[in-house]
């Protein structure tokens, strides 16, 4: 029966493969966070301008949209944009990385 020795090719490839996958997962999630944050900023601006303008000039909005409602509209749009873009970015990165063949130089 063969022992798993820390210097054996199987052990090195297993740990190296795990470290490589972990680094790739961190990179993919970081890309998703950055893309989601950018989308949230854009969505906040794109939502804040018409929301605040309508609350100032339209009679119905002036009567019914207080500051809390305006903040809720803007933050909901920003949150939705963040999660949608972050999810799409992580999935696209995972698809792109799944097509790469694993390289095993010692085996």
C-alpha angles and dihedrals in degrees: 000000000000121000124221104245119193091235096050119114092241093054093045093049093046094053094039091049091049092048090047092050091047092051091048091050091051091049092049093049092047090052088051093050093050093047091046093050091051091049091048091054092049092046091049092054093042091051100038096057098057093035094054093040093051092046088055102043110023113080096217093048091044090055098042110029111074122180093273093054091049091050090048092052093049096044092047091054091046093048093048092049091049095052096041095049094041091051093047091048094050092046092048090049091049091050091049092049095044090064091060115097116233113248117223109179097172099047 
